Amino acid sequence: MKINKNYIIGGALIAAGGLYYAYTKGLLDKFIKPKPKGETAKEESQDVINTAKEEQKAVKTAEVKKAVTNAAITAITTSLSNPKSLESKVKKLQGLLKVGTDIKTYMNPNSATNKALAATYGLDKGVVSVQNVDYYISQVTSKNTLIKQAIKAKQSGSPKATAAAINNKGTIRMLRDVNAPNLVKNKATGGFTSIGTNLLFKSGAILGSGWIATARANTNDIIITKNGTNFQQIPANSIVII
């Protein structure tokens, strides 16, 4: 199709006129006229100021948080009058171990504190520190010696070994709640029959010594009795012998 040249020329003149009108009204200033140097510098300076303020605010916030945290740590770890402080706990541990109460050297692997622990209870959590001092206090107060730890490891998961440890004057401690069925023994067959009732052993309960136990065949359970008349069946891994 042939386009009339007059139309093309006319359209160009109209477009040019529109651009001239926009220029005279200042509508194209932001596209073709540079900003005054003073105005540009002012905007850049304000951006720098705003950025600096934000950075200062972030630094100040971080410093405040650090100060609060450090104050809390200091209050917890450095006061001997505070029973929850690290020093107080170390002093308690040293008293239980009957070693000197020098809180300045306790973290040394060759300190009297660490040597006493290693010899009797082991240092399975590493040398004494803020992360493990409570654990070691618990080990000592519960008299969980290396010998007892070895017994526990040996009997773990074995009903026969657990029963043997009980019969060897071991003390039973419950590791979890067990609602044990009550049984009676059939003297004729030697078997056991449930009487339809249960006895609840609570987690953490220490049953004491003097119990008699036997591993129940084809199960992971043991049967225990205190008087030879009433029997209870419990999972071997629900208890530990101390």
Salt bridges, closest charged atoms under 4 A:
ASP29 OD1 - LYS33 NZ 3.60
GLU43 OE1 - LYS35 NZ 3.38
ASP134 OD2 - LYS89 NZ 3.09
ASP177 OD2 - LYS202 NZ 3.34
